[in-house]
Amino acid sequence: MTTFKIGSRGSALALAQANWVKRKLDETGLNADVIVIKTSGDRFFDRTIQSLGGKGIFTKEIEDALLEREIDLAVHSMKDLPTELPEGLTIAAVPEREDPRDVLVSRNDIPLQDLPKGAQLATGSLRRKAQILNYRSDLSVVPIRGNVDTRLQKLMEEKLDAIVLAAAGLKRLGQQDRITEYMPPDICLSAVAQGALAIETRDDEPSRQAVAFMHHNPSFLEVTAERAFLRKLGGGCHLPVAARALIDGELVNLAGMVADTDGRRVCRGRIAGPTAQAAALGTELAERLIRDGAGEMLAGLITGR
């Protein structure tokens, strides 16, 4: 019997996600093994995400292994996957999305609005930094890298007051009891495709058909709208760009945000329309924000102005 090789990063969260896919395949009578692949984002953990180039730093080596037939499928956090895939690869399934919200985890269980002036809040995300400073410019937002467990440990060891994480990661690791507060979208809108998984395969391979049963179309439509928004802006997942789509029957409601890195300028917008036009709606919302000044902000960030 064929054994499908699943490529994954080696973090606890990535392995939890890959092993979930493995269990789903096992339940259908298919054999699967998880193969750990170290990405550039994992190797250079002492450098900022932005200094590594942003796009594809957690996926490129895994996609290379797919193309070289060292693995049969890959499990990614969709938010890490660039909006343009290498030729010959496809997203074969998007399972049902986990909670896409950002959450605050604070040392003394203090919510964001009650943190004292000058409190140290850590995040590795320019998107989170910009939105939090827009809401609380009196906080000290400091950088942090590492997997979920490492960040939780740093919260205590480095005397930080709070950190911001993805609800999905904590829930998939069974650590949702650490959550102090779920961040409302008008304060901290989530990253494009946050909480969603992407199962990537080669085109027209048996593995593509093997994972099709895990596909959840509402989740796929949500991330389609969000990724189209990001694609039009020309940004990667590590720029201060956010989007969240919600499916309501045959309608998709999409909120989008672009900010400068210090949170002084924030462009927000909303759009709604038929789910059949999910990608077009994402593009249209991005065009609206570009006209409102988002393009200038992103261009300045990319060029370092």
C-alpha positions in Angstrom: 0.0 0.0 0.0 1.2 3.5 -0.8 2.4 5.6 2.1 1.9 9.3 1.6 4.7 11.5 2.9 3.5 14.7 4.5 6.0 17.6 4.7 5.8 19.9 7.7 7.9 22.3 9.7 9.1 20.9 13.0 7.4 23.2 15.5 4.9 21.7 18.0 2.1 23.6 16.2 3.1 22.6 12.7 3.4 19.0 13.8 0.0 19.1 15.5 -1.5 20.3 12.2 0.4 17.8 10.1 -0.6 14.9 12.4 -4.2 16.0 12.2 -4.0 15.5 8.5 -2.2 12.2 9.0 -5.0 11.0 11.3 -7.7 12.0 8.8 -5.9 9.9 6.1 -5.4 7.0 8.5 -9.1 7.0 9.2 -9.8 6.4 5.5 -7.4 3.5 5.4 -4.5 5.3 3.8 -1.0 5.2 5.3 0.8 8.5 5.9 4.1 9.6 7.6 5.1 13.1 8.6 8.5 14.3 7.3 10.0 17.3 9.1 11.6 19.9 6.9 13.5 22.9 8.3 12.7 26.2 6.6 14.8 29.3 6.5 12.4 30.9 8.9 13.2 28.1 11.4 17.0 28.1 10.8 17.5 31.8 11.3 15.2 32.3 14.4 17.5 35.0 15.8 16.7 37.3 12.9 13.5 39.3 12.3 11.0 37.9 9.8 11.3 41.1 7.8 15.1 40.8 7.5 14.7 37.3 6.0 12.5 38.7 3.2 9.1 37.8 4.5 7.5 35.9 1.6 7.9 32.1 1.7 10.3 31.9 4.6 8.3 29.1 6.2 7.3 27.3 3.0 9.9 27.5 0.3 11.9 24.5 1.4 8.8 22.4 1.8 7.5 23.3 -1.6 11.0 22.5 -3.1 10.6 19.0 -1.5 7.2 18.6 -3.1 8.6 19.6 -6.5 11.5 17.2 -6.1 9.0 14.4 -5.1 10.6 13.9 -1.7 7.2 14.3 -0.2 3.7 13.8 -1.6 1.8 16.6 0.2 2.5 19.6 2.5 0.6 21.0 5.4 1.0 24.8 5.9 -0.5 27.5 8.0 -2.3 29.2 5.1 -1.2 32.6 6.3 2.5 31.6 5.7 1.8 30.6 2.1 2.6 33.2 -0.6 -0.3 34.2 -2.8 1.5 32.9 -5.9 2.3 29.2 -5.9 5.2 27.6 -7.8 4.2 26.2 -11.2 3.2 22.5 -10.8 1.8 22.9 -7.3 -1.8 23.5 -6.1 -3.8 23.9 -2.9 -5.7 20.6 -2.9 -7.8 21.2 0.2 -8.6 23.9 2.8 -10.0 22.2 5.9 -12.5 23.9 8.1 -10.9 27.0 9.6 -10.0 27.3 13.2 -10.7 30.5 15.1 -8.9 33.3 13.1 -8.8 35.9 15.9 -5.8 37.4 17.6 -5.6 37.0 21.4 -3.8 38.7 24.2 -2.0 36.6 26.8 -0.9 38.8 29.7 1.2 38.1 32.7 -1.4 39.0 35.3 -4.5 38.3 33.1 -4.9 42.1 32.5 -6.9 43.0 29.3 -5.4 45.3 26.7 -7.3 48.4 27.7 -6.2 48.1 31.3 -2.4 47.5 30.8 -0.5 50.3 32.5 1.1 53.0 30.4 4.5 51.9 29.1 3.7 48.2 29.6 5.9 46.0 27.4 3.8 44.0 24.9 5.6 41.6 22.6 4.8 40.6 19.0 6.7 39.5 15.9 4.0 40.9 13.6 4.1 44.4 12.0 0.4 44.0 11.5 -0.3 43.5 15.2 2.2 46.2 16.2 0.6 48.8 14.0 -3.0 48.1 15.1 -2.1 47.9 18.8 -0.1 51.2 18.7 -3.1 52.8 16.9 -5.3 51.8 19.8 -2.7 52.3 22.6 0.2 54.5 21.5 1.3 54.7 25.1 2.4 51.0 25.2 5.9 49.8 24.4 5.6 47.2 21.6 8.8 45.0 21.5 9.8 42.3 19.0 9.6 38.5 19.8 10.4 35.4 17.7 9.9 31.7 18.4 7.2 29.1 18.4 4.1 29.3 20.7 5.7 27.6 23.6 8.9 29.7 23.3 6.8 32.9 23.3 4.8 31.8 26.3 8.0 31.1 28.2 9.5 34.5 27.2 6.4 36.2 28.6 7.4 35.0 32.1 11.2 34.9 31.8 11.8 38.2 30.1 9.4 40.1 32.4 7.1 41.1 29.5 3.6 42.3 30.4 1.8 40.7 27.5 2.1 39.0 24.2 -0.3 38.7 21.2 -0.8 35.3 19.6 -3.2 33.6 17.2 -6.2 31.9 18.9 -5.9 29.1 16.4 -2.4 28.1 17.5 -3.3 28.0 21.1 -6.4 26.0 20.5 -4.7 23.5 18.3 -2.1 23.0 21.1 -4.7 22.7 23.8 -3.5 25.9 25.5 -6.6 28.1 25.1 -6.7 28.5 28.9 -3.8 30.9 28.6 -5.9 33.4 26.7 -6.6 36.6 28.6 -8.7 38.3 25.9 -9.9 37.8 22.3 -9.0 40.9 20.4 -12.0 42.5 18.6 -11.5 43.1 14.9 -11.9 46.9 15.1 -8.8 46.9 17.4 -6.7 44.1 15.8 -8.0 42.6 12.6 -6.5 39.2 11.9 -3.9 38.2 9.3 -4.9 37.1 5.9 -5.9 33.4 6.1 -5.1 33.2 9.8 -6.5 30.0 11.4 -6.7 28.2 8.0 -4.6 25.3 6.8 -3.5 24.7 3.3 -2.9 21.1 2.1 -0.6 21.5 -0.9 0.2 18.9 -3.5 1.5 18.5 -7.0 -1.0 18.9 -9.9 -2.8 15.8 -11.0 -1.3 13.5 -8.4 -3.0 10.7 -6.4 -2.4 12.7 -3.2 -4.5 15.5 -4.5 -7.6 13.2 -4.7 -6.7 11.6 -1.5 -7.1 14.8 0.6 -10.1 16.2 -1.3 -12.5 15.0 1.4 -11.0 17.4 3.9 -11.9 20.4 1.9 -14.3 22.9 3.5 -15.7 25.3 0.9 -16.8 28.2 3.1 -13.3 28.3 4.6 -11.9 28.2 1.1 -14.1 31.1 0.0 -13.0 33.2 3.0 -9.3 32.8 2.3 -9.9 33.3 -1.4 -11.3 36.7 -0.8 -8.6 37.6 1.8 -5.7 36.3 -0.4 -7.0 38.2 -3.4 -7.0 41.4 -1.2 -3.3 40.7 -0.2 -2.3 39.8 -3.8 -3.6 43.1 -5.2 -1.7 45.0 -2.5 1.5 43.2 -3.5 2.3 42.5 0.1 3.4 39.4 1.9 1.9 38.0 5.1 4.6 39.9 7.2 3.5 43.4 6.2 1.0 45.5 8.2 -2.0 44.2 6.2 -5.1 42.4 7.6 -8.3 41.0 6.2 -11.1 38.9 7.5 -13.9 37.4 5.4 -17.1 35.9 6.7 -19.5 33.8 4.7 -23.2 34.4 5.3 -25.2 32.0 3.0 -24.4 33.1 -0.5 -22.7 36.3 0.6 -19.2 37.1 1.6 -18.4 40.1 3.9 -14.8 41.2 3.8 -13.0 43.7 6.1 -9.5 44.9 5.2 -6.8 47.0 6.8 -3.5 48.5 5.9 -1.3 50.6 8.3 2.1 52.1 8.6 4.4 50.4 11.1 3.9 52.8 14.0 0.1 52.8 13.7 -0.3 56.5 13.1 -2.0 55.9 9.8 -4.6 53.2 9.3 -6.8 52.6 6.2 -9.8 50.4 6.8 -12.6 49.3 4.5 -15.4 46.8 4.0 -17.1 45.2 1.1 -19.8 42.5 0.5 -21.1 40.5 -2.4 -21.8 37.1 -3.8 -19.5 34.2 -2.8 -19.0 33.5 -6.5 -17.1 36.8 -6.7 -15.0 36.2 -3.6 -11.7 36.9 -5.4 -13.0 39.9 -7.3 -14.3 41.4 -4.0 -10.9 41.1 -2.4 -9.3 42.8 -5.4 -11.9 45.6 -5.4 -11.5 46.3 -1.6 -7.7 46.5 -2.1 -8.1 48.9 -4.9 -10.3 51.1 -2.7 -7.7 51.2 0.1 -5.0 51.9 -2.5 -6.9 55.0 -3.6 -7.3 56.0 0.1 -3.5 55.9 0.6 -2.7 52.3 1.4 -0.5 51.9 -1.6 1.7 54.8 -0.6 2.1 53.5 2.9 3.1 50.0 1.7 5.5 51.4 -1.0 7.2 53.5 1.7 7.6 50.4 3.9 8.9 48.2 1.2 11.5 50.8 0.0 12.4 51.8 3.6 11.2 55.4 3.3 
